[in-house]
Structure formats: structure tokens, C-alpha cells
């Protein structure tokens, strides 16, 4: 199968575009099915384009974009074109944000909601996705008037890939996303980062967050999948807790540029890639 020319449709905290080369170098040469329980922006999936894949996330609106592109990319493109027909300013942005939050509150997961997710990501401050305790999106406007929100070709190609390879799109707990993993399958975990400081914790993608207990739960799952015979890779911050949780596995420290930080001078950080093979 020829690969599609595609890239992530959103800018996402923890996104792996800057780390793609190093991740691909460390992927197994062969594997069965591809699993990514924290899909986020999907940089690795969309670059590698495995023939059989299961993806998952706890962000319902994000998952809706993947599902709508798989089902009817043209409907998403049409909605985005309509939104882009109005020049964006602060008032228009706030109006669209309120419209988006009405979708969230009503659990309306349709093509328009998918288009709003993409549109708002392009026009909000620094491409952040952050919600409050009620689950409502609260990122302010980026103060940049106008600007296209999409590449139609990219969205069409993402939809074509998701369709052609019948990618299974799940919503919910990362453990449940791995229930069908078998020996020889490949699982890539890109969980919300373990914070390196009190101000560095940016995991507000959902109202429930992701804390110490969840990282311990994830490490336990990593070990169970290792025992099962799956090939497992995980990335996160280079912090002491990682070495405690994943003792016994291969842990490589790497430098990485981060797309999301209000201070451009702080967009270089230390991360790790952990593998069991």
C-alpha cells in the first residue's frame, strides 16, 4: 500500500512531530497490530500508517475528529470552509468557542463538532487544548486575525487512510484499549507527561487529569504486556519516577523540541523513550 501524504490535523501538547525520527528508529522491524492508547495528535500513526491499528484517547472531542474524518471527511471540510468564510477576530472566536462548548455540554459529536475542534485549535492561544473542571474549553484567542484552519487535501487523505486500513477508534480508558493485544503486536504509549515542576504540568486535556496513580497503573500494564509477548514503547519526561516505574527495561534519554510553550527559549527539553525489546 502506498503511503498517504498526511500530517496531524491539530497542534497537541506532548505531540510527537519533533520526535518522529527517534521514535521510528526504535520501532520494531515487524509487528502484528498497532495499538496507540493515547493517540493525541497522532503524529506517529499518521507517519507510519500501519495496515491494522487500534487508537484510543480520553478526549471525546478529539476522538470525534478521527471518527468523522473516517466516516465523512467532506462533511468536516464543508463545515470548516463555512467557519473560515468569516474573518476571525476576538468576538468571532468567542462566539465559536461558546458554540463549541454547547456541543461539549450536549455531547453532540457530529461533523460540525469535529470541524470546531480543528478550527479552535488553529485560532486559540498557542494551540492549547485545555478544559475546566466542568469539561468546558477555556483557552483564549490567539489575537491573530484570519488564517486558514486546514488543508483540505490533508483532511481527505487522513480520512482515506483511516477508512482504507479500517483503523479501530476507541474512546476511554487506556487499559481497556489494550484488552485485545496479542504476542507480537506493537503498543506505543504516549501518556500525559509526568510533571518536571509545579508549573510544567500541562495535562488538562480532560477534566479528570492524569496523576501519579495513573502512571503507576500504566507501568503495571506495560509489564503485563511485556509478559504477554507484545512489543512495547513508551515516551515521557526524563524524571526520576520514570526510572523507578520502568526499572529493568531499556530507557534512553533524548533531547526534544516542544511545540507548546509560551516561552520559545524553553521549548527544548529532556525526554525518555522506553522499550522492552
NORCORPE-V13794 format. One line per field, one symbol per residue. ss: DSSP state (@ for helix, = for strand, . for the rest). psi: psi as a letter, one per 20 degrees, with the letter a starting at -180 (. if undefined). burial: # if it has 9 or more other ideal C-beta (glycine too) atoms within 8 Angstrom, else .. A space follows every 50 residues. Layout:
ss = ???
psi = ???
burial = ???
//
This chain:
ss = ................@@@@@@@@@@.......===......@@@@@@.. ..=====..@@@@@@@@@@@@@@@@@@@@@@@@@.....@@@@@@@@@@@ @@@@@@....@@@@@@@@@@@@@=@@@...=.....=...=......... .@@@@@@@@@@@@@...====....@@@.......====........... ...........@@@@@@@@@@@@@@@@@..=======..@@@@@@....= =======......@@@.========..
psi = pqqqnqrqiqpppjqkgijgghghhiqqhqrdqppnimhcikggghghmq hpqpqqriohhghhggghhhgnhhhggggghghiipppagggghghgggg hhgghjlonahggghhggghhhirojkqopqaijjppkprqjkopapqir oggggghgggghggjlppoqpbphghijhjprpirppopmrpqpqirhii nnkkhrihaoaghhhggghggghghghhjqopqqqaqnrhhghghkpirp oppqqqpphophohikjprprqppqj.
burial = ...#.#.#############.###.##...#.##############.### ..##################..#.######..##...#...###.##.## ####....###.############..#####....##.#.#.......## ...#########..#.#.##...#.###..##..#######.###..... .##.##.......######.##..##.#.#########..##..##..#. ##.#.#.###......#.########.
//
